[in-house]
Amino acid sequence: MNRRTILSLTTKTMLCLAVVFATALPQPGLAQSNPWLGMWKLNLTKSTYAPGQAPQSQTYNFQGAGANLTNAIEGVTAAGTPIKQVAMHTYDGQPHPVTGNPDVDARSYTRVDANTVIAASTKAGKLVNVSTMVLSQDGRTITNTIRGTDAKGQQVNTVGVYEKQ
């Protein structure tokens, strides 16, 4: 091999390594994650529960990839009973099963925009409540407003404020 061939191979090798290195780095705008994902803790001082008592604690844990998510809800009721509920956020407006909630057996989700989701909860096909979840512009807070009836037939109007952990 002559000197020109060696220089050409070295240049090509360096160029290939530079391209591999540059594409391996996260690209701004391309590597953005879904702001809903992660753990969210209920802030009891910012939340209101009418009628009834607020839970002792509650967290949302959003997981998933793509357009649809899974929300695992855990906590403790006002009476001290553990809460463990799982809801699939499939944004097609159709009812999907909810597990772990004795008052709700299905929920349908509709995405209004990137920061707003409306959910209609049913029990045995009958509408129980409607929830509007709003993610703040800064991505630090989810406010969940629920209006409907509880298992005893009482009107429910709650506002749960959840903070990103």
Backbone bond lengths (Angstrom), bond angles and torsions (degrees), N, CA, C in turn:
res aa  C-N    CA-C-N  psi(-1)  N-CA   C-N-CA  omega(-1)  CA-C   N-CA-C  phi
1 M - - - 1.444 - - 1.521 108.56 -
2 N 1.290 113.40 141.34 1.454 116.74 177.28 1.514 110.10 -92.36
3 R 1.292 114.26 173.32 1.469 121.11 -176.47 1.521 112.67 -62.01
4 R 1.306 117.66 -37.11 1.472 122.80 -179.53 1.537 110.11 -65.72
5 T 1.319 120.16 -40.35 1.463 124.58 178.95 1.519 110.32 -65.18
6 I 1.326 117.56 -43.50 1.459 121.73 179.59 1.524 110.30 -63.86
7 L 1.338 117.68 -43.50 1.462 121.98 178.18 1.523 110.35 -62.47
8 S 1.333 117.80 -40.72 1.459 122.47 179.70 1.523 110.72 -65.29
9 L 1.336 118.53 -42.69 1.460 121.85 178.40 1.522 111.16 -66.34
10 T 1.313 117.89 -40.35 1.460 122.03 178.59 1.520 110.26 -63.81
11 T 1.326 117.02 -43.35 1.468 121.30 179.40 1.525 110.37 -63.38
12 K 1.320 117.17 -43.86 1.470 121.19 179.56 1.526 111.14 -64.50
13 T 1.325 116.61 -41.04 1.464 121.23 179.06 1.525 110.49 -62.80
14 M 1.324 116.19 -45.69 1.469 120.72 179.49 1.528 111.09 -63.36
15 L 1.320 116.68 -40.22 1.460 120.83 179.03 1.527 110.42 -64.00
16 C 1.328 116.73 -43.64 1.479 120.39 178.56 1.525 111.05 -63.05
17 L 1.326 117.29 -43.20 1.463 120.37 178.35 1.530 111.08 -63.39
18 A 1.303 118.00 -39.29 1.461 121.76 179.05 1.535 110.53 -63.62
19 V 1.315 117.20 -41.70 1.475 121.27 179.11 1.531 109.93 -65.83
20 V 1.332 117.18 -44.95 1.471 120.84 178.99 1.517 110.22 -61.09
21 F 1.314 117.17 -45.90 1.456 121.53 -179.61 1.534 111.52 -62.60
22 A 1.307 117.15 -44.87 1.469 121.31 -177.99 1.523 111.61 -65.68
23 T 1.318 117.79 -38.25 1.470 119.67 -179.11 1.518 112.23 -77.89
24 A 1.339 117.32 -18.86 1.468 120.42 178.76 1.524 111.70 -78.26
25 L 1.308 118.22 -20.61 1.465 121.55 179.31 1.515 110.66 -76.38
26 P 1.343 118.32 148.54 1.458 119.85 175.84 1.521 110.56 -63.15
27 Q 1.306 115.31 136.87 1.452 120.80 -179.78 1.522 109.72 -98.04
28 P 1.326 118.54 127.26 1.465 119.86 177.54 1.522 109.68 -57.52
29 G 1.326 115.27 135.13 1.462 120.00 179.14 1.521 112.23 89.73
30 L 1.324 117.91 -29.53 1.458 120.09 -179.23 1.522 111.35 -92.75
31 A 1.322 117.73 -27.46 1.452 121.69 -174.45 1.527 112.07 -99.14
32 Q 1.312 117.98 20.81 1.460 119.91 -179.54 1.518 109.70 -72.07
33 S 1.337 116.05 137.17 1.452 119.76 178.47 1.525 109.40 -98.85
34 N 1.301 115.20 167.00 1.452 121.65 179.24 1.531 109.19 -69.92
35 P 1.342 119.74 122.24 1.464 121.07 -176.66 1.524 114.11 -67.09
36 W 1.316 118.58 -15.81 1.461 121.59 178.10 1.531 111.87 -75.76
37 L 1.328 117.75 -24.03 1.461 121.73 -173.84 1.518 112.27 -65.82
38 G 1.325 114.96 146.71 1.450 121.14 175.07 1.517 113.31 114.08
39 M 1.322 114.27 -170.29 1.460 122.96 -176.21 1.520 110.17 -94.92
40 W 1.347 115.76 136.05 1.466 123.70 179.85 1.524 107.82 -129.83
41 K 1.315 117.09 129.32 1.467 121.63 -177.55 1.529 110.02 -109.43
42 L 1.331 115.87 134.85 1.462 122.11 177.89 1.522 110.11 -65.94
43 N 1.328 116.27 128.20 1.462 122.05 174.20 1.526 106.28 -97.42
44 L 1.328 116.69 103.24 1.468 122.00 -174.65 1.526 112.82 -65.66
45 T 1.326 118.23 -31.32 1.472 119.76 -178.50 1.526 112.12 -72.50
46 K 1.322 118.24 -23.68 1.465 121.94 179.33 1.528 112.17 -96.59
47 S 1.330 117.47 -4.55 1.464 122.37 -175.07 1.514 110.94 -103.42
48 T 1.353 116.03 155.52 1.469 121.55 176.55 1.525 109.39 -130.56
49 Y 1.328 115.19 140.44 1.460 121.81 179.80 1.518 109.19 -130.60
50 A 1.333 115.93 111.35 1.460 120.31 -179.84 1.527 109.47 -135.32
51 P 1.297 121.12 132.04 1.455 124.67 -15.61 1.519 109.00 -77.19
52 G 1.270 115.75 175.36 1.452 119.77 175.18 1.501 113.69 99.23
53 Q 1.300 113.06 -178.15 1.452 120.21 -175.71 1.525 110.72 -104.16
54 A 1.313 114.63 149.10 1.457 121.11 176.84 1.527 109.38 -71.17
55 P 1.323 116.66 153.90 1.460 117.99 173.82 1.525 109.84 -65.27
56 Q 1.313 116.67 158.98 1.467 120.57 175.84 1.526 110.28 -67.71
57 S 1.326 115.86 -36.26 1.466 121.49 178.13 1.522 108.56 -160.96
58 Q 1.352 114.52 158.85 1.458 118.98 176.03 1.524 109.31 -165.32
59 T 1.331 115.57 141.53 1.457 120.98 174.97 1.524 109.69 -132.09
60 Y 1.324 114.49 149.88 1.460 122.54 168.59 1.521 105.88 -107.13
61 N 1.322 116.07 140.90 1.458 120.41 174.35 1.526 107.25 -132.07
62 F 1.333 115.49 98.74 1.459 121.45 179.52 1.521 109.76 -86.88
63 Q 1.343 115.76 127.61 1.456 122.62 177.83 1.517 108.62 -134.24
64 G 1.314 116.04 160.19 1.454 119.84 175.05 1.500 112.27 137.35
65 A 1.317 113.53 -179.07 1.451 121.17 178.63 1.524 107.85 -141.14
66 G 1.294 115.57 152.83 1.454 119.12 -179.93 1.516 111.45 78.77
67 A 1.308 115.63 -153.86 1.461 121.27 -173.00 1.530 113.31 -76.23
68 N 1.337 118.30 -31.49 1.456 121.41 -174.03 1.524 111.25 -103.23
69 L 1.350 116.01 147.98 1.458 121.94 -175.30 1.525 111.07 -129.31
70 T 1.332 115.70 164.93 1.456 122.86 171.30 1.518 107.08 -115.14
71 N 1.335 117.22 132.64 1.455 121.34 177.65 1.526 108.27 -116.00
72 A 1.331 115.70 113.21 1.465 121.48 174.74 1.526 106.68 -95.50
73 I 1.324 115.96 119.14 1.464 122.09 -178.01 1.521 107.71 -106.78
74 E 1.327 115.85 125.57 1.459 120.73 178.72 1.515 109.39 -133.10
75 G 1.332 115.54 152.32 1.449 120.02 177.24 1.510 111.32 168.79
76 V 1.339 113.86 -159.18 1.462 121.71 -179.87 1.524 107.63 -136.79
77 T 1.348 116.55 129.69 1.463 120.72 178.83 1.529 110.28 -68.71
78 A 1.335 115.82 171.74 1.465 120.93 177.16 1.527 111.03 -59.21
79 A 1.339 116.99 -31.98 1.464 122.03 -179.41 1.531 113.01 -83.09
80 G 1.342 116.69 -3.89 1.457 119.63 178.66 1.518 115.31 95.14
81 T 1.331 117.54 6.93 1.460 122.00 178.91 1.525 110.13 -83.53
82 P 1.335 117.54 133.72 1.464 119.14 178.63 1.530 112.17 -65.11
83 I 1.324 115.47 143.98 1.467 123.09 176.04 1.522 106.92 -110.44
84 K 1.324 116.41 130.23 1.458 120.88 175.33 1.528 106.95 -149.24
85 Q 1.329 115.54 101.81 1.452 122.00 -173.62 1.528 108.74 -128.98
86 V 1.320 116.71 144.63 1.458 121.09 175.92 1.521 108.39 -128.69
87 A 1.349 115.20 129.74 1.458 120.75 179.09 1.523 109.24 -131.73
88 M 1.321 115.47 130.48 1.456 121.29 175.98 1.524 108.06 -86.03
89 H 1.324 116.24 120.56 1.464 120.76 176.72 1.526 108.07 -88.53
90 T 1.321 115.54 86.83 1.453 121.86 176.01 1.523 105.93 -103.75
91 Y 1.327 116.12 110.60 1.467 121.70 -169.21 1.526 111.77 -85.59
92 D 1.327 115.15 63.67 1.458 120.32 179.43 1.530 112.60 -122.63
93 G 1.343 117.31 3.12 1.459 120.61 178.82 1.519 114.08 75.71
94 Q 1.331 117.88 3.35 1.465 122.32 -179.45 1.533 109.62 -101.42
95 P 1.351 117.91 148.59 1.465 120.01 178.79 1.525 112.01 -68.97
96 H 1.350 114.40 136.52 1.460 121.95 176.95 1.527 107.45 -130.67
97 P 1.344 118.15 147.45 1.468 121.40 -175.76 1.532 113.20 -59.65
98 V 1.335 114.27 144.85 1.460 123.65 172.51 1.520 105.71 -119.17
99 T 1.330 117.31 131.79 1.457 119.94 178.61 1.518 110.20 -109.60
100 G 1.328 115.80 147.36 1.460 121.29 173.97 1.516 115.60 87.36
101 N 1.324 118.91 6.11 1.466 121.49 178.56 1.529 108.43 -120.47
102 P 1.341 118.55 109.73 1.460 119.90 -176.94 1.532 113.90 -66.89
103 D 1.325 117.82 -18.31 1.469 121.57 -177.63 1.525 113.12 -93.50
104 V 1.328 117.25 -12.46 1.469 122.13 -175.33 1.520 108.67 -137.79
105 D 1.341 117.21 133.94 1.460 118.62 176.25 1.531 113.34 -116.90
106 A 1.338 116.98 -10.45 1.464 120.32 177.89 1.529 109.60 -152.45
107 R 1.325 114.45 155.64 1.460 119.40 179.37 1.531 107.90 -147.37
108 S 1.323 115.77 139.34 1.468 120.41 174.36 1.522 108.42 -113.87
109 Y 1.341 115.25 138.24 1.465 121.53 -175.97 1.519 110.14 -117.58
110 T 1.329 114.52 139.14 1.456 121.99 174.40 1.517 107.70 -131.03
111 R 1.325 116.44 126.58 1.465 120.80 177.06 1.519 107.63 -88.42
112 V 1.341 115.93 118.37 1.461 121.79 179.28 1.525 109.45 -79.37
113 D 1.326 115.68 -46.10 1.460 123.22 175.76 1.526 106.95 -156.02
114 A 1.325 117.91 -172.80 1.466 121.28 -176.03 1.526 112.85 -61.14
115 N 1.343 117.82 -23.07 1.464 121.33 -175.59 1.523 114.17 -114.37
116 T 1.323 118.81 3.04 1.465 120.44 -175.87 1.523 111.18 -134.72
117 V 1.343 114.98 130.69 1.463 122.00 177.63 1.530 107.70 -130.36
118 I 1.330 116.51 135.38 1.466 121.78 174.94 1.526 107.65 -111.51
119 A 1.336 115.51 132.71 1.461 121.04 -179.89 1.522 109.51 -125.31
120 A 1.317 116.29 133.19 1.461 122.45 174.91 1.521 107.98 -109.53
121 S 1.348 116.58 119.30 1.461 122.13 -178.29 1.517 109.90 -100.30
122 T 1.339 115.55 138.13 1.464 120.96 -179.29 1.522 110.56 -129.98
123 K 1.329 114.32 158.29 1.465 122.70 172.96 1.518 106.06 -133.17
124 A 1.324 116.67 119.69 1.467 122.32 -177.78 1.531 111.33 52.93
125 G 1.335 116.27 38.81 1.452 121.75 176.91 1.516 115.79 83.30
126 K 1.328 117.84 -5.76 1.464 121.89 -179.04 1.538 109.72 -98.83
127 L 1.340 116.70 133.06 1.456 121.72 179.54 1.526 110.35 -63.23
128 V 1.328 116.07 127.24 1.462 122.49 -179.32 1.527 110.81 -103.38
129 N 1.351 115.29 -47.38 1.462 118.91 178.95 1.519 110.88 -158.88
130 V 1.328 114.31 166.05 1.459 121.83 175.01 1.518 106.90 -124.69
131 S 1.312 115.41 132.39 1.452 122.93 -177.10 1.524 109.25 -118.79
132 T 1.325 115.99 137.39 1.459 121.30 173.52 1.520 107.75 -118.82
133 M 1.329 115.45 115.91 1.466 121.38 179.51 1.526 108.22 -104.24
134 V 1.344 115.05 125.75 1.459 120.23 -179.23 1.527 109.33 -123.10
135 L 1.312 115.58 122.85 1.459 122.49 175.10 1.525 107.72 -88.33
136 S 1.330 116.70 126.64 1.465 120.56 -179.21 1.529 110.32 -62.55
137 Q 1.335 115.53 156.18 1.461 120.88 -179.17 1.527 112.35 -59.67
138 D 1.336 117.12 -32.47 1.465 119.70 -179.92 1.535 112.17 -83.50
139 G 1.354 117.63 -2.77 1.463 121.71 176.58 1.511 115.36 73.04
140 R 1.342 117.44 17.43 1.465 120.38 -176.35 1.522 113.82 -103.83
141 T 1.336 117.72 -13.90 1.464 120.76 -173.54 1.527 110.61 -139.17
142 I 1.328 115.72 138.32 1.468 121.69 167.76 1.521 106.47 -113.41
143 T 1.328 116.57 126.94 1.464 121.48 174.81 1.521 107.01 -108.25
144 N 1.335 115.87 120.56 1.459 121.90 -178.41 1.522 109.04 -112.64
145 T 1.341 116.19 109.76 1.460 122.66 179.10 1.520 108.30 -100.98
146 I 1.344 116.15 123.21 1.466 121.37 -177.30 1.520 109.24 -119.99
147 R 1.339 115.55 128.86 1.460 121.62 176.86 1.531 107.98 -129.40
148 G 1.330 115.41 134.11 1.459 119.61 -179.95 1.508 110.78 164.70
149 T 1.338 115.61 -144.42 1.457 121.03 179.66 1.527 109.08 -129.26
150 D 1.343 115.40 151.14 1.458 119.16 176.90 1.529 109.30 -92.02
151 A 1.327 116.77 -174.83 1.466 121.64 -177.70 1.521 112.34 -62.35
152 K 1.354 117.83 -24.07 1.467 122.13 179.74 1.521 112.50 -89.48
153 G 1.338 116.89 0.70 1.458 120.82 -179.87 1.521 113.87 85.80
154 Q 1.335 118.36 5.42 1.462 121.54 178.76 1.526 110.48 -80.58
155 Q 1.341 115.02 146.71 1.453 120.45 175.81 1.533 109.95 -63.66
156 V 1.328 115.85 138.36 1.457 122.31 178.69 1.526 108.17 -121.31
157 N 1.326 114.93 133.05 1.458 121.31 175.85 1.525 106.53 -143.58
158 T 1.327 116.27 92.86 1.466 120.19 -177.20 1.515 110.78 -117.78
159 V 1.319 114.66 152.27 1.452 121.93 173.39 1.522 106.67 -131.22
160 G 1.324 116.31 110.32 1.456 121.96 178.23 1.516 109.50 -103.19
161 V 1.317 116.17 127.56 1.466 121.90 179.11 1.524 107.95 -108.22
162 Y 1.320 116.59 118.64 1.454 123.64 -176.48 1.528 108.96 -112.93
163 E 1.333 115.93 134.97 1.457 120.95 -178.37 1.506 110.72 -112.39
164 K 1.323 115.76 138.91 1.466 122.44 -179.57 1.516 110.15 -62.31
165 Q 1.321 116.41 134.33 1.463 121.90 179.67 1.518 110.84 -102.15
